[in-house]
Amino acid sequence: MQCCNKDTSALPRVRRGNDHPFTLVIRSSPEGYELGEGKGEHLNPEELKGLRVTIYEPNFGWGFEPELRRLGNALGFELSAEQTKRFGLGVYEAEVSFVLHGDEEHTLRRPLCLVVKEDAEVERHNNTLVLELAPIAKG
């Protein structure tokens, strides 16, 4: 079971039992491995081999792969009402794995959203998940 002592104030709140769309952007970054907003260049999803997105639910850590849609240099996916009903309340996490430049595999993971009760108050957010990938330092 995952720990529930996470800062959830910056996460989008999603009501359980509602479909909720997300946009995923992967960027290159000179600063190092980072997850979040940044100034790096967008990586084209078509250039990423073996691209997988897995959403991990909060209670038992089970993962499921959402259906991905290409949106230019971004990907779209949905956290469905069925999934939130099945897996319950808490912090869901997104993990993105892909191969870049030959056989160099990368995995980036970060919190996606906080699923709350059906009658909880939620605000509309720009639900874009930005993952930054830096080149590996050669040394």
C-alpha positions as a printed NumPy array, in Angstrom:
array([[  0.   ,   0.   ,   0.   ],
       [  1.325,   3.446,  -0.855],
       [  1.726,   6.155,   1.72 ],
       [ -0.967,   8.772,   1.779],
       [  1.184,  11.569,   3.286],
       [  1.705,  13.359,  -0.023],
       [  1.238,  17.05 ,  -0.697],
       [ -1.854,  17.08 ,  -2.872],
       [ -2.514,  20.824,  -2.965],
       [ -1.098,  21.277,  -6.486],
       [ -2.779,  18.202,  -7.975],
       [ -5.968,  18.387, -10.022],
       [ -8.927,  17.025,  -8.073],
       [-11.043,  14.516,  -9.978],
       [-14.443,  13.368,  -8.768],
       [-14.806,   9.621,  -8.458],
       [-17.146,   8.278, -11.124],
       [-16.384,  10.956, -13.743],
       [-14.369,  10.649, -16.952],
       [-11.434,  13.053, -16.844],
       [ -9.129,  13.894, -19.794],
       [ -5.405,  14.591, -19.419],
       [ -2.714,  15.781, -21.809],
       [  0.842,  14.467, -21.52 ],
       [  3.867,  16.4  , -22.809],
       [  7.423,  15.019, -22.716],
       [ 10.255,  17.555, -22.991],
       [ 14.02 ,  17.407, -23.154],
       [ 15.779,  19.503, -20.531],
       [ 19.408,  20.505, -19.986],
       [ 18.935,  20.808, -16.19 ],
       [ 18.673,  17.125, -15.332],
       [ 15.866,  14.689, -14.78 ],
       [ 12.851,  16.707, -13.743],
       [  9.137,  16.237, -13.696],
       [  7.012,  19.33 , -14.103],
       [  6.88 ,  22.566, -16.025],
       [  9.991,  23.504, -17.925],
       [ 11.542,  25.212, -20.902],
       [ 12.852,  22.233, -22.828],
       [ 11.863,  21.255, -26.339],
       [  8.905,  18.939, -26.851],
       [  9.793,  15.402, -27.822],
       [  7.622,  14.074, -30.617],
       [  5.777,  10.969, -29.356],
       [  6.231,   9.348, -32.771],
       [ 10.019,   9.388, -32.229],
       [  9.767,   7.55 , -28.897],
       [  9.954,   3.788, -29.292],
       [  8.058,   1.465, -26.974],
       [  6.089,   4.359, -25.481],
       [  3.951,   3.172, -22.562],
       [  1.843,   5.129, -20.122],
       [  0.762,   3.375, -16.952],
       [ -1.561,   4.84 , -14.335],
       [ -1.041,   3.499, -10.812],
       [ -3.975,   3.52 ,  -8.427],
       [ -3.516,   4.579,  -4.798],
       [ -4.709,   1.641,  -2.73 ],
       [ -2.815,  -1.427,  -3.913],
       [ -0.484,   0.09 ,  -6.513],
       [ -1.996,  -1.788,  -9.438],
       [ -1.336,  -0.251, -12.81 ],
       [ -3.41 ,   0.033, -15.953],
       [ -2.631,   1.43 , -19.385],
       [ -5.018,   4.064, -20.711],
       [ -5.802,   4.374, -24.394],
       [ -3.507,   7.058, -25.869],
       [ -4.386,   9.606, -28.54 ],
       [ -1.81 ,  11.675, -30.439],
       [ -2.338,  15.433, -30.128],
       [  0.565,  16.864, -32.161],
       [  3.604,  16.798, -29.835],
       [  1.436,  15.68 , -26.927],
       [ -0.574,  12.634, -25.951],
       [ -4.111,  12.57 , -24.685],
       [ -5.592,   9.988, -22.347],
       [ -8.49 ,   9.66 , -19.983],
       [ -8.915,   8.569, -16.407],
       [-12.307,   6.942, -16.778],
       [-15.283,   6.856, -14.424],
       [-15.057,   3.057, -14.42 ],
       [-11.413,   3.14 , -13.277],
       [-12.008,   5.614, -10.442],
       [-15.015,   3.606,  -9.245],
       [-12.992,   0.406,  -9.338],
       [ -9.806,   1.699,  -7.686],
       [-11.196,   4.321,  -5.313],
       [-10.027,   7.56 ,  -3.767],
       [ -6.478,   8.867,  -3.397],
       [ -3.459,   9.967,  -5.399],
       [ -3.091,   8.334,  -8.807],
       [  0.352,   8.389, -10.429],
       [  1.416,   8.348, -14.072],
       [  4.485,   6.504, -15.303],
       [  5.836,   6.98 , -18.815],
       [  8.412,   4.597, -20.3  ],
       [ 10.056,   4.902, -23.687],
       [ 13.264,   4.296, -25.617],
       [ 15.191,   7.235, -27.028],
       [ 18.395,   7.196, -29.095],
       [ 18.811,   3.523, -29.817],
       [ 18.28 ,   1.343, -26.78 ],
       [ 18.427,   3.882, -23.948],
       [ 15.242,   3.277, -21.91 ],
       [ 13.766,   6.031, -19.745],
       [ 11.033,   5.88 , -17.136],
       [  9.495,   9.027, -15.659],
       [  6.879,   8.99 , -12.907],
       [  4.881,  11.652, -11.077],
       [  1.539,  12.183,  -9.332],
       [ -1.318,  12.609, -11.802],
       [ -4.334,  13.64 ,  -9.725],
       [ -6.224,  13.27 ,  -6.483],
       [ -9.48 ,  11.346,  -6.858],
       [-12.054,  12.633,  -4.367],
       [-15.616,  11.734,  -3.372],
       [-18.425,  12.223,  -5.884],
       [-19.808,  15.295,  -4.094],
       [-16.441,  16.972,  -3.329],
       [-15.688,  20.437,  -4.626],
       [-13.312,  20.535,  -7.594],
       [-11.899,  23.322,  -9.749],
       [-11.231,  23.221, -13.462],
       [ -7.498,  22.913, -14.11 ],
       [ -5.294,  22.828, -17.126],
       [ -4.714,  19.096, -16.817],
       [ -1.465,  18.93 , -18.717],
       [  1.141,  16.596, -17.289],
       [  4.646,  17.739, -18.284],
       [  7.58 ,  15.342, -17.928],
       [ 11.112,  16.561, -18.569],
       [ 13.97 ,  14.381, -19.667],
       [ 17.569,  15.587, -19.523],
       [ 20.476,  14.112, -21.382],
       [ 22.51 ,  11.7  , -19.251],
       [ 25.764,  13.297, -18.087],
       [ 28.804,  11.683, -19.641],
       [ 31.675,  11.291, -17.28 ]])
